[in-house]
Amino acid sequence: MKSIRVLFERKVKENPNLSSFICFGRAIRGKRHSSTVIRKNFNLLVDPDDYDPKDKKALYVHFNMLTNLPEGARNSTKKLLKPSQKRKDGECVE
């Protein structure tokens, strides 16, 4: 399995106009990484200006679901969220 860093750097190179947050999500999608690996790499690779620090816990939950999706799945995260995790504006919360 390729490291998240290698996959992330490839996504950044392929998509220079996207934020590090989006590239990280694309790099881990369907790769089945552990939650510890996700957290460690999120903190190392994602620019803190790309997200609100108070949402960090919810972002970990989101990325853990994303890494366990099949690679070809589209829009599957909406189906996986519990009603208590959805806000009216569609954002994921914990």
Protein Blocks (a to p, Z undefined) as FASTA:
>chain_A
ZZfklmmmmmmmmmmmbcfklmmmmmmgonlpafklmmmmmmmmmcfklpcfklmmmmmm
mmmmmmmpcfklghklmmmpcfklpcfkopacZZ
